[in-house]
């Protein structure tokens, strides 16, 4: 049985491992620069939510988001940061359980996120749960 719970600052080492697992899965390990101490601080912030899925006390996935407000609608929404399920657990309903937990936490608010165009497995998953996919380019800028 899979249980889902909110991560606390004490979970930072587990979160660190899960984030690295996702980065490795996406061949983007080079992009992860966060430390365990950074994660401890982040997990203490009220606007950040990180849910861990566990089977038999072992972390098998997570979903994370930030609460934001839209200046177009004037409404709060959840900006999904990541959804990740370990390779051994994919196809066993863990992703659906994590997304359902996010939906329950949203309380009717819109949930928004980005997904890489090349990640066709994720596209199929999100469409299967009823999400609408739209194309958009993501810009990044780090001045200085």
N, C-alpha and C positions, 0 to 999 in steps of 0.2 A: 504494500500500500504506500502511496505517495502522500506526504504531508507538505503543506506549504505554510511558511511563516515569514514574518518580517525580520530582516537581518538587523542586528544591533552592532554597535562598534566592536564588540567582542568577536564578531564574525568576520572581521576584516581579513584575516589570513585565508579563510575559505573563499571569500569574495575575490580576493587577489587570484587564487587558483582558478576560479571559474572565469574571470575576465581573461586570464591568460589562455584558458581552454578555448574560449570563443575566438580570440585573436589568432591562435594557431589554426583553428578550423578555417578561418578566413584568409590564411596566409598573410596576416598582418601583425605578427608578433612585434615587429619593429616599431609599431605605433603605440605600444603600451608603455607609458612612462610613469604611471601612478605607483605609489609605494603603499605598503600596508598602513603606515601612519596617515598618509593622505586619505585612504579609505576609512580609517577610524573617524577622522574629522567629518568626512562626507556623510557617513552613515548616521551621524548624530544630528544632521540638519533636518528640520521638519519638512522641508519642501522636496526632499529626496526620499523615494521609496524603493526598496530593493527587497524582493521576495525570493526566498530560496525554496526550491523543491527538494525534498529529501526522501530517500527510500532506505529504510532500516538505519536511519541516522547518518546516512552518507549523502552529501550534496550531489544532485543529479541535474540541476538546471536552475535558471533564475530568470526573472523579468525585473526590469528597473525602469523608473520613470521620474520625471520632474513635473511639478504642478506649475502651469503657466496660464497666462491670460491672453486672449486674442483681442487685438485692437480693432479687428474687423467686426467681430460679433459682440464684444464686450463680455464674453463668457470665459470662465475658467475651463481649462482642458488638461488632459494628461499627455505629456510628450514622452512617449515610450523611447527609452534610450536603447535598451538591448533586450532580446529574448534569446536564450541559449539553453539547449538541452544536450547533455553529453551523448556521444555517439552510441553508446550501449543502450541508452534510453529512448532514442529517437524511434518514432512509430508506435510508442506505447501509451500515448495520450498525455504525456507530461506537458508538452507545449500547450495543448488545449486547456489543461488544468491551470497553467500559469496565466494564460490569456483570460480565462474565466475569472480568476482571482483579481486580475487587473480591472476587468469589467465591473465586478462587484465593488471594488474600491472606487471606481469612477463615479458610481452612483448616478448614472445617466449622462455624465459629461462625455464629450467627444474624446476619443483617444487617437492621437496622431503619431506617426513614426515614418522613418525612411527605411528603405530596403534597397540593397544594391541591385542594379538592373541585371547583373549576371547571376544573381542568386535565385534561379528558377525554382528550386525546391521550396524556398521561402515564399515565393509568389504563389505557388500551388497551395501551400499551407494556409496563407492568409486569405486567399480566395475561398478555400474550403470552409473557413470559419465565418465567411460573410463580409470580409473587408473589401473595400473598394480601393483599387490601386490606380494612382495617377502618376504621370511622369513629371519630374521636376529635377532640375539640376541643383546640386548643393554646392554653395560657394563657401570657401574658407579663406580667411584673411588673418594673418598674424602680423600686425604692423610692428615696425621697429626691428 
